[in-house]
Amino acid sequence: MKYKRLGRTDLTVSQLCLGTMTWGEQNTEPEAHEQLDAAIDAGINFIDTAEMYPVPPRSQTYGLTETYIGNWLTKRNIRNRVILATKVTGHSDSFSYIRNGKPCLDRYNIETALNDSLKRLQTDYIDLYQLHWPDRSTNFFGKLGYKHQANEVSIPIIETLQVLGDLVASGKVRHIGLSNETPWGTMTFLNIAEQHDLPRVVSIQNPYNLLNRSFEVGLAEIAHREDVGLLAYSPLAFGVLSGKYMQGARPAGARLTLFNHFTRYTNDIAQWAAQTYVDLARKHTLEPTQMALAFVNSRSFLTSNIIGATSLDQLKTNIKSINIELSADVIAGIEAIHQQSPNPAP
């Protein structure tokens, strides 16, 4: 395993992070614990979850992923070996079962969410507490273009940061991070933190894969210059880059088979690009999954690549990507495809 420093902190995290959002929906608790054991044995020390997991979110399963992890942590008694990250749900009108249907990033919501997560995770602190998405309307979750809403009311960033600062001071949170955030939002968090002596964000969890490299446009420079590294989610584009959905295939039990409303990576242009990347991998005798993950692993602005799986075999294949170095010919092939079809899936 390889390791990187988390922002400007004293924490060192594995370059592969174990994603958990299928646990409680596609995976049982014993399967989740089996994945956790395999990850730890492989040298992964970084686990990412969220209060709203599993996905797709439902009232019946809300918080179940954290509960699985908490039970495992208690059973194995290895909390001190794990860098644990979770997230507070951002503003939404879609979750009637989360805090009376009014989740947002104010004091009540953040403090309540954190305390509930601590109970489910059976721990007294979170290493990295992340804002799952911005409180304001902006371009995230499949939106590349920004449409301004002049009269929108949202929780001011300084108010959110002050709450997080209190939680850091209390010891319940060690460090804070962003997710699904924009360049403007990231720099605003950093500037307000400096101006008001509040905690500095140490990471940003955004989508990044061969079908969506939009992070490179505005956020990559911030990641380097401000030490706010990327925690890349969906590195396999919901599994599309594995090749298993090519020619319209829908394998039994697979995510896009079970949940056909996940269309972010299945438009015609994205499908063409994915097939071309899969063909490139096979031309160079590479496993398509491992080529896609190895590309993400190679990015200089990356802190950790969040890999998820619904089977132990998938997880082991994903973990092996850490040892793959892509040749100059493979990188050139990837860039040629990217030039033909840049960011076909937002």
N, C-alpha and C positions, 0 to 999 in steps of 0.2 A: 504494500500500500504506500501511497505518497501522501504527504501532508502539507498544508499551507496555513499560514497565520491568518486568523480571522480579523480583518481590519487592522486597527492599531492596538488590539488587545494582546493579552498574554496567552490567549488560547490558540492551540494548534489543532486544526480539524482535518480529517481525512478528505482527500480530494474527491472521493465518492461519498455521498451522503445517502442514507437509506430513506427513501420516500415511503409513506405509509397510507396514502389516501384510499387504497382498496380494502383496508382491513375493517371488517364489520359489514361490508357489502359483498365483495367478491371473495374475500378471504375470511376464514374462521379464526378464532383466537388461537387455537393450536398451530395453525399455519403461520399466523403472525409471529408467534414465539419462535417457530422454526426458522423463519427468515431472520429474525433478530439474532438468534444464536449463530447462524451462518455468517451474517455480516460482521459480528464481533470477532469471530474466528478468523475472518479474512483481513482484519485490521481496521475495519470501519468503526470510527468512534463518534460519528455525527448522525443524529436521527432527527428528521423533520416531520412535524405533524401540525395539526390545527384544531381549534375547538369545534369547527363545523364538520370535520371529517367523520365518516367516510364520504366519498363522492360517488354518485350524485347525492347531495345532502337531502336528508329526510328527517322529519321530527322523530321517527321511530329509532333512528340510528345516531342521532346527534350526540357527539362526545364519545362514541363507542371506541373509536381508534385510540384516543388518549387512555381510555380505561384499559384496553388491551396492553398498551405499553406500560402503564402503571403497574398492572399485575405482574408483568414480566420483570420489571425493575425490582419489585419487592421479592419475587421468587428467586431471582438470580443474585440479588444483593450486590449489584455492580454499578450503582448510581454514580460513583466517583470515577468510573471509566468511560462515561458517556457524556458527550456534549449534546444537550437536549434543546431543540428549538420547537416552538409552537407559535400560533398566531391568534390574534383577536380579530373577529369578524368586523369588516368595515360597514359603512352605511349601506343599508338595503331595505327595500320594502317587501322583499320576497320571503323573509324568514319569520313567520308569525310566531314560531315557537322559540325564538331567541330573544330573551329579555323584552317580553311583551310586544314583539314585532317591531321594535325600534332600535336595532343595533346601530351604533355609530361610535365615533372615537372620542367620546367625552369621558369625564372622570367616572361616572357611575358604570358605564359600560365596560371600560377598560379594567377597572378594579374588580368588578364582578366577574368578568370573563377570566381574568388571571386567577382569582381565588378558586373558581370552579375548576380551571385546568389543573391547578396544583393538587386539588383533591383527587381528580381522576388519575393524574400521573403519579400520585402517591410520593410527592417530593415537596420540599419546602423552598425550592428555587428553580428558576428557568435560566438556562445559560444564554439563550438568544430569544427575546420576545419580539415578534414581528407584527406589523400592521398588515393585515391580509390584503387590503386594497385601500386606496385613498378615500377619504370622507367626501371629497368633492367629485363631481362628474368630470372625467377626463378620458383619454384614449387608452384603455386597457381591456383585457379579456376579449381579444379578437378585433380590436379597433386600432387601425393605424392612423387614420385622420382624426384631428382634434376639432370639435365643434364647441364653441364657447357658449356658456349659459350665463348671461350677464347678471341675472337676478337671483341666482342660486344662493341659498343659505347653507353653509356647512360649518363644521367645527373648526375654528382656527388652528393652524398647525402649532402655534405657540401653546395653546391650551392642551393639546394632545401631548406635546413634549414635556410640559410641566408635570402632567400626571405620570408619564413614564419616568421622569426624573425622580419623583417621589418613590416610585416602586424600586428604582435602582438604589436609592438611598436606604430603603428598608431592607435590602438584601434579598427580596423576593425575585428580582431580575438582575442578572449580571450585565447583559448588554442588550441593545435594541437594534432592530433592523427593519427594512422596508420590504414591500412586496407589490408587484404590479404597479410600480411607480414610474414616473416620467423624469426626464432630466430637470425640468423646472422644479418638480416636487422634491427631488433628491437634493438639489442645491439649496432650496429654501429650508429644508430640515437642517442642513449643515450650517447655513448662515445663522439661523435663529439659535441653534445650539451654541455657536461661538459667541454671539452677541449677548446671550443671557446665561452663559455658564450652565448649560443643560447637557444631558448625555448626547454624545455623537453617534449617529447611526454607523454601524460597522459592516453592513452588507445589504444587498438588494436582491430579492428573489423574483426573477422575471423569467418568462419563457425564452428559451434559446435552443435552437436546433437547426438542422440543414434547411428546413422549410421556413424558418423564421429567425433571421439574423438581425432583426431591427435593433437589438441592443447595441450593435456596433455603431449605429448612426450618431447617437447623442450621449449614450450612457457609458460606452467603453472608456472614453477619455476621463470621465468622472471617476470611474472605477480605479483607474491607474493613479490619477493625480490626487485623489482624495482618499485612497485606500478604502473604498467601499466596493468590495469585490462582488462578483455575480455568484449567486446560488442559482444555478440553471435548472429550471423545472421543465417538464415535457421534453427532455433531450431526444426522445424517440418519436415525438409528435403523436402522442396517444398510441404508439405502437406501429404507426403507418410506415416508419422508416425501417422496420424489421422485414418488410416485404410480405407479411402475412395477409394483408388486405388487397394485394394486387389483383387486377382484373375483377374487382368487385367481390372477392372472396370474403366471407364472414365466418370465420372458424367458431365452432361452438364454444360458448363461455367467454369469448374475447370481449373487450370493453365496447368496441363499436358494434358488435353483434347484439349485446345486451342493451346498450343505450344508444339508439340510433339518432338521438338528438345532438350527440357530440359530432358536429360537422365542421369544426374549425380547420381540420386538416384533410378534408375529403372533397374539396372542390376540384374541378377538372384539371386546372393548372397544377395544383398541388399534387394530384395523383400522377400526372405526367412527370413532374420533377422527382417525386418519390421513386417511381419506377426507374428513372434514369440513374438516380443515386444507387439503387439496389443493383442495377446492371453494372455500374462502375465497381462496386464492391466485389461482385462475383468475378468480374474480369481480372481483378487482382487477387483472386482466391481469398478474399476476406469475407467473414460473416457480416452481412449488412448491418445487423444490430451493433456489432462491435466497431465497425467503421464509423457509424454515426456517433457513437459515444466517444470514441477515440478523438474524433474531430473536436467535440466539445471540450474534452479533457485537455486538448492542446492549446486552448485559447489563453493568452497571457493575462486577460482580465478576469479569469475564472478563479473563484475561491473553492467552490465545490459543485459537483455535478450530481443532482438528485436523481438517483435511479430507483425505480419502483418495479415490482413484478407481482404476478399473481401465482407463480409457481416457483419452487425452489430451483428448478433447472434454469428458468429464465434469469433468476437472480444471479446464479453462478456464472452464466454467460455474460451478464452485464458487468459483473465484478472483474472478469478477465480483461475487460477493455482497458483497465488501468495500465496494463503491461504492453499495450500495442502502440507502436510509433508509426504513424502514417508516412509513407515515402513521399518524396517530392512529386513523383508522378501522380500519386493519389490526390495529393493536395491540389495539384494543377487541374486534375479532372474535376474535383469538387468546385473549384473556382470557376471553371468554364461553364458548368451547369448553373452555378449561381448567377453568372452574368446573363445567361439565357432566360433565367426565371428567378429574379431576386425576390425573396420573401413572398412566395405565393400564398402562404397561410399566415395571416396576421397574428 
